Amino acid sequence: MVGQWLGVALLIYLLIVAVALIGRGSGVAVGGRAEDLFILASNPFMGLVVGVMATALVQSSSTVTSIIVGLVAGGMPVVIAVPIVMGANVGTTITNTLVSLGHVADEDGFRRAFAAATVHDFFNLLSIAIFLPLELMLHLLERSALILGTFLLGDGAYQQDSLNFVGAATEPLVNFIAWSVRLVPRPYDGILMIACGVALILVTITLISRVLRRLMVGRVERVVHASLRRGPMAGIAAGTAITVVVQSSSTTTSLIVPLAGAGLFGLAQVYPFTLGANIGTCVTALLAATAITGVQALPALQIALVQLLYNVLGVIVVYGVPWLRRVPVATAERLSAAVSRRKAMGLFYVLVVFFGIPGILLAGSALF
């Protein structure tokens, strides 16, 4: 048991190293031309699509947002990164939707499970419909996160390497990897560092989630059963806490889908639990931001705070307003009723929502 927890600590350390490596590699690869590099992603709708597809492919919003933190540290403008973070919330829900397909043999169970999975989809889509226009017009999340990040960093002491113990702890390994690729000509040495960072993030988050699930599985199930019967606020808190512990919102939401399919919990109980998972997954990006030092510390923390503010405000606005709260539930129930009668529609829904529409938009943007 102690060895496993030490392993988790080591993996978290490697995750932070990976994010710092992406930031270092981005800076080396593009030098002072970061704005030019990301100009093609300046269309916010394309950023949204990239977030959806990338997260759907790697099955982890934590992975995608950690990579985004590293890219922002390397020069990606925060304004470009915000829609990608929003899209990551949608992409991560594909996992629990696929889990619901496991109930396809039982019509009633499939209807309940599919509704429990897709209520998360429709909540995230509704949040985007509300907050993306506000972001485009007012830069609400970007500015709020900047204010909060500036407050947290104080007078800039956090940005000094000597005072950032996380950066000081990870810098030797980052420097060693950067030294190891020194024979590769620029900008390919920076690109290689980025690739190593991305690969390390994929491996570490997968292993962290796997080890923590093994350590916490019995306790998690007890918390789920106890909290979902105590009302929506307890459900949100439980979803948040469990996702922080297992470091995977996909795991948290996929855990609840079979319970809903079996009829143990209704959609009204599942719904707030999935919202808590949205909030809990933000911890990974905040943790990743601690890897960044120097002048890019504030932008890295800012984009991590954007994700947190977006998810918290989404819960407050969508779930807090009664008529908005009912929209994801009603939509999920109607879709699940139709899919339970024509089960092929379930797979069609997954392919179209997570890959078809985003792929068409990406192709269209490349043509025009």
Buried (B, 14 or more C-beta within 10 A) or exposed (E): EEEEEEBBEEBBBBBBBBBBBBBBBBBBBBEEEBEEBBEEBEBBEBBBBBBBBBBBBBBBBBBBBBBBBBBBBBBBBBBBBBBBBBBBBBBBBBBBBBBBBBBBEBEEBBBBBBBBBBBBBBBBBBBBEBBBEEBBEEBBBBEBBBEBBBEEBEEEEBBEEEEBEBBEBBBEBBEEBBEEBEEEEEBEBBBBBBBBBBEBBBBBBBBBBBBBBEBBEEEBEEBBEEBBEEEBEBBBBBBBBBBBBBBBBBBBBBBBBBBBBEEBBEBEBBBBBBBBBBBBBBBBBBBBBBBBBBEBBBBBBBBBBBBBBBBBBBBEBBBEEEEBBEBBBEBBBEBBEBBBEEBEBBBEBBEBBBBEBBBEBBEEBEEE
